[in-house]
């Protein structure tokens, strides 16, 4: 199955993650050249991306498209006025003209409901965030009580803008809201087959919630059940790929959902607008998945790690570690599920922007990483849940229909490479090394938002530290593991072997994320021979 994919930008979570997940299920995922997608504050080139899309549309089975890339040049650009109104209108017209040609049988798209805060491109913007959030909360209250008075209050708010936050913020919001309504119209006219509107870094109050309610009213009025609005952005492409594959095979997964804290499932995580329990239901509804009470009757066991007190930033755990007895019991339940031969996936959302160190340590001390169907612990709860649900769904499809995979060994390697890189990135970098790098930058007066001439040196330092830790983890919890059937044939088994090749880079000139590439050997073992495969 050949799929054209236009990502929202060129970060690993939006380019590398979907590529890995596509390979797990045997998809051929075709993306535009990286240079067309821009980088950080430099927008991509919508006209050239659309031209690439037109040129590549022959003999393609499906497409997954970022509206924000095709209209503004990416996620960061969508939060700014770097692309003027005339250019936006031109891009909208060009995209609609291409959609009307209907050159691809199945077109899935996603567009973002802009988050409350602008991109943190400087310390000044970050410092101004608290006051600005208060302004936005007041505007939300106005929108709830007297929506007709909102324009007047917005004009007053513009005069209070400080700290590098532009007064054009409000006109940008209005523009983006208009484009989201246009995307809904495209679905109504059947120019799109499926649409997700993602709430980027959402909270329970704000103009994005006001905009969401307007969009929900339109969807209800027009009975558009194939348009979903949910919290998240960076994981949407992965969820859409999983939905696409499920539709292809006509099979939709059932999940048993097991929480490390029953109280915590009712809490609303940071950067979200609904409880953990409702987040899980939202993502599964996109996949047409269902929740089973019985683990034995489910295709996938989803283990969600969280605390009863709710979610905090990952840095908090360096101050005080709690819940180790609870975590030990939780890992025991995961081990029992694996021993029973079930597909067990772990979504660690105890903290935002990084893993629970105690959980990661216990998993890698007592389990072999390749036995897990999926694992993630990055950024928001929605990002993590979406990634884990998408990966575990695609893994389930791959195991169920392995005889239809053209390259089953490569699919297996993609599965385990992605899972290992999540531990390396989400745990070791995000929850440990990044704080060390941040401290180094503070001492040397280097901006973590824009490394400039220090980028190469900081990148080399991160690569060295993360590769060293990765090699230790690989030897401890990865190397020597035997892979599950079906790719292990009678009389021979396939195992993961050293050496580990690790390459780490900074995709953007900041320390917020890293691009981790991991490679290793798959070896076929029989009674007489050992033959390297890949």
N, C-alpha and C positions, 0 to 999 in steps of 0.2 A: 504494500500500500504506500503510494507516494503522497506526501503531504507538504505543501508549501507553508512555511511558517514565517510570519513577519513579527519579530519580537518588539517589545515596548522600548528596549534599549539594548546595550551590549554588555550588561553585567552578567556574571556567571549564573545568577539565579534565573535570569530570563533567556539566556542563550545556552549555557552548558547544561543546566539541570534538565530542561526539556529534551535536549539532544540525547542525554543518557537515558531518560525514561522512554523516549521513542524507541531506542535501540533495544531496550528490555523486551518490548513487545514486537520487535521485528519491523518497525516502521522505517521507511526512508524519509527522513526529515530534511527538507531543503530550505536553507536560509539565505537571505541576501548577503553579499560581501560585507564584512564587518565595517569597512570604511564608510559605507552608506548610512550607518546607524548612529554616527556621531559619537561623542564621548563626554560624559559628565555635563558641563554647562555648554558644550558645543552641540547644537541640535543635529539630528540626522537630516537627510535630504529626502523629504516626502515624495517629490516629483521623480527622483531617480529610483527610489524604492518601488513606486508604483509602476514605473517603466520596467523594472526588473520583474515585477509580478506579472505584468502583461506578457513579457517575453517567455516566461517559464510556465505559462498556464496550460500548455498542451500535454496531454497524457498524464494529467494529475488527478488523483482521486478526491482530494480534499484540501482545504486551506484553513489555517488558523491565523487570524489577522488582528494586530493591534491597531485600533482606530487612532490612538494617540500618536503612534509613529507615523501613520499615513497622513495625518492632518497637521500635527505640530512638529514632528521630528523627535518624539520621545516623551518620556514621563517628566523629566526635569523641564524640558521646553514647554510642556503643557501647563506648568505652574507659573509661566512668565509671559511677557508680551514681546519676546524676542522675535516671534513670527507675527507680522502685522495682520490686521483684519482682512485686507485684500488678498494676502497670500493664503490665509485660512480658507476663505471663500473659494478661491481657485482650487485648492486641494480637495475640498468637499465635492465640488463639481466633477473633478477628474476621477475621484474614487467612485462616485455614484455612476458615472458613465461606464467605468470598467465593470462595476457590479451588474449593470443592466445587460451587459454582453453575456453573462452567465456562462463563462468559459470553463468553470470548475463545478462538478456535480454537487459538492457539499461545502458550504462556506460557514465557518464558525468565527465569531468576532468577539472582541472585548474592548470596553472603553472604561475610563476611570472617572469616578465622581471625585473631584479634587479634594484633597485633605485640607484640614483647617490651617495648618502652618505651612508657610513657604519652605523651600529647601534650605537647610542650614548650610549656607555657603560661607559663613563667617561667624566669629564669636559674638559679634554685635547682634546678629539675627537671633542667635540662641538666647542671649541675655534678654532680648525684648519679648521673648515668647510668652512669658507669664502674663505680662500686662496685656498682650494682644489676645491671648486666650480669654481673658476677662471681658474684653470688648466683644469678642465673638459670642460668648455666652449671653451677654446682654442682648445682642442682636437676635440670637435664637429665641430668647424669651419674647421679644417683640414679634417675631414671626409666628409664634404660637398664639399670642393674645390678640395682637392687632396687625395682621400681615400687610394691610393697606398702608401702614405707617413705616414699613421697613425701608423704602427708598430714602425717606427723610433722615432716619437714624443712621443709614449707611453714609450719607453725606457728612453728618456730624462726626462719624467714626474716622473718616478720612483725615480730619484735622488733628486727630490724636495719634496718628501713625508715627512710630519712632523706631530707631535702631535698625535702619536699613530695610524696613518693610515698606514696600512701595504702595502709595495710594491706589495704583492701578490694580491692586489685588482684587478689588471688587468687580471691576470690569472683566478681568480674566475669568473670575468665577462665572459671571453671566455668560460669557462666550462659551466656556466649557459645558455649562448646563444646556445651552442651545444645541451644541454638537451631540450631546447625549440624547436629547430629544430627537435629533435627526437620525441617530443610529437606531432608536426604537422605531422610527418611521420606516427605515429600511427593512427591519424585520417584519413589520406589518405588511409591507409590499412584497414580502417573500424574496427580497434581494439577499437576505441573510437567512440561514437555516437555524441558527442558534446564536444568542447574544447574552453575554454577561456584562453587567455594569458593576464594577468593583469599587467599594468604598475604601479609599486609600487612608490608612492610619486613622480610622474613624474613632469617634468618642460618642458618648450618649447625647451630647449637646453640640450644636454648631450649625452653620449654614449648610454643610453637607447633608445633615439630617433633614433640614428643610427641603433641600433639593430632592433628596431621596423620596420624601413623601409626595412631592409633585409627580415624580416619575412613577411611583406606585399607583397613583390615581389614574395616570394615563394607561398603564398596563391593565388595571382592573376595568377601565372603561372599554378598552379594545380587546379584552380577553386574550392577552398575549402571554400564554403559559410558557412559551419557549424563550422568554426573556427573564433572566434571574438577576436580582440585586442582592449582593452579599458583601461582607467585609473582606477585604483583601485586594491585592494587585499583583504582586510578584509571582504568586503561585497559580494564577488563573490559567495560563497557557498549559500548565501540567494537568490541571483538572479537565480542560477542554480536550486535550489529547486522550486522556483516560475515557472521557465520554464518547469520543469519536471511535475508539477501539471497541468499547462495549457495544455501540450501535452496529459496528461492522459485524461482530460475531453474534449479535442478538442475545448477549448474556450480560446480566447486571448483578453485581456482587451483593451478598448479604454479610453484614458485620455484626459481631457481638462487641459491645463497647464496655470496657472495664476501666474504671477510674481508680486512681490511688487514693482519692478522697471523695467520698460521696457528697460532703458539704461543698467542696470546691467546685463541683460540676455546675452549681447554681450561680457561682460568682462570675462577674463580667471582667474579663482580662483587660489589661492595658491596651489601648489603641483599637478597641472593639466596641460594638454597640449592643452586644447581646451575650447571654451566658455561654459558658463552654458547651453545655449540653445542646443549646440551640445552634451553636456554631457547627457542631458535628452533624446535626440533622440537616442544616443548610447545605453543607458540602455533599452529603450523601444524596440529597434530593436532586442535585445537579446530575449526579451519576445514575439516577433512577435506582440507587441502592436502597436496601432496607436494613433495619436494625432488628436483630433477633435477640430474644432474652437468653436463649440457650447457646452457649459457646460451641457445643458439639454439633449444632445444626447450622452453624454459620460457615461461610467460605473463608472469612478473615476475622481474626481476633485483634481488635484495636485496643491497645493499652495506652491510656492517656494519663500522664503523670502531672499532678498539680497538688497544691496545698490548700487546706481549708481556709486559710487567711487571705487567699487570692494571690494574684500575680504581682511580682516586683521585678525591677531591672536585675539582670544577671550579676551586676557588680555588688548588689546587696549581700550576696552569700559570702563575700570575702570578709564581711563584718561579723556575721553570725550564721553558723551552720545549724540547721534544725532538721528534724524529721528522719533521722537515719534509720530508726527502727521501722518506721512506716515504709521507707524506701526498700529496706531489706525484704520485707514481706511482699512488696510489689514485685521485686525481681524474682522472688520465689514463685509467684503466680505465673510470671512470664516463662520461667524455666519449665514449670509443670505443663504449660500449653505446648511448648516446643517438644518436650518429651513425648507428648501424646500425638505428635506428628502434625500439629496444626500450623497454619500460617499466622505468625504473630508479628504485629507491627507496633512500634513504640513512638508515640508523639509526646515529647517532653516539653510541656508548656508551663512548668513551674515558674520559670523566669522568662522575661522578654529579652531578646537580643543575646541569647546564649543558653547553653545547657546547664542543667543542675549537675554540678561537678560530682556530688555524691552518687547520683544515679549512674552517671557515665562510668565512674570508677567501679561500682558494683557490677554493672553489666559486663564490663571488659574483664573483671576479675573472675567471674563465674560462668560466663557464656562465651561461645565463639560467635563473633560478629556475623559471619556468613549465614548463621542459622536464622537470623532475623529477616523477616520479609521486608521491613522498612524501618528507618529511624531518622528522625530530624529533631532539631531544637534551635531553630534560627529565627531571628527577627520577631515577628508578632505571632500570637497564638494561631491566627488564621493562616499565616504563611506556613507554619509548621504542620498544622492539621491538613491543609490542602496538599502539601508535599507528600506526607505519609499516606494519605488516602489515595492519592494518584499513583504513587509508586506501588503500593500493595495491590491495587486494582490491576495495574499493568502486569505485575508479577504473577498474579492469580491467572490472568488471561494467558500469559506465556506458558505457565505450567500446564494449564488445561488444554491448550491447543499447540503444544510443542511440536507436533508432527507437521504443522503448517508453517513453522519458522524456517526461513531460508538459511539462516546462520545461527543455530541454537547455541553454539559455544560462545559466539560473540555476544549474544543476548545475555548469557549467563555471566560473562565477564563484565558487561555493562552494569548488571544488577549489583554485583559485589564491589565493583570499583566505586559506584555512586554511594553505596551504604558506608563503605570505609571512609570516603571523603567527607561524609557528613560528621562522623565522629571527629575527624581531624580538624574540620572547619568549625562546626557548631560548638564542640566541646573545647578542644585544645586551643584553638585560636580565639574564638569569640569570648569564652569564659575565663581564659587565663592569659594568653600571650598578648592579646590586644591591649589589656590594661597596662602591661609592662611597656609596650610600644608607646602608648599614650603618655606615660610618665616620662619616658625618654624625650618625646617631642616637647613636653612642657619644660623640661630642664634646658633644652636647647632652643626654646622659643620658636618651635616649628609649628605651624598651623596644621592641625589634624584634618582640617577641611580642604586644604590645598597645600600639598607637600612641595610643589614647585621643584626647585633644583635638588631638594633632599629626597625626591621620590626614589631614585635608583638605589641610594644607600639604605633607606628604610626598607625597601623591597628586598634587597639582598639579606638584610638582617632577619626579616620575617621568614624568608625562604630557608635560611640556615637553621633557625630555631624550630620551625614547624617540620622540616624534613627530619631532623634528628628525633623529635618526639614521635613522628609518624613511623619511623623505622622501629622504634621500641614497641609501639602499639601493634604494628604488623606482626612482629615476631611473637608477641604475647597472645594475641587474640584473633589472629587471622591466618597466618601461614600454617600449612599442614592440614587445613580443614578440607574435608571431602564434600564435594558438591552433591546436592540432592539429585535424584532422578528427575527428569527423564534423560539428561544428556549423558549420564553414566550408563554404559552398556553392560550387558551380562559378561562377567569375567574380567571387567576392567572398570576402574573408578577414576574420576577426575578430581584432582586436588589443586589447591592454591599453594604456590611455592614462591620462595624468594628467588631473585632479589626484588625489592620494591623500588620502583623509580618514582620519585616525587618531584614535581615542579610547582612552585608557588609564585604567584605574581600579584601585583595590585592592578586590577582592571581600570580603576580610576585613581586620580592623584589624591587619595584620602585613605585612611586606615579602617574605614567602616566595614569593608568586605575584602576578601581575598579570592583569587582564582586558584583552586587546588586541582592539579592533575596527578592521578595515581595510576601506575601501571605495574603489573606483576605477571608471573607465568602461570598458565594453567597446564597441568601435566597429567597425562593419562597413564595410569599405573595398572599393570596386570601382574600375574605371578612371575613373568619372565622379563618384562620390558618396562621402561619408563620413557615415554615419548612426549616431548614438549608440544603443545598444541598452538598456543598463542602467548 
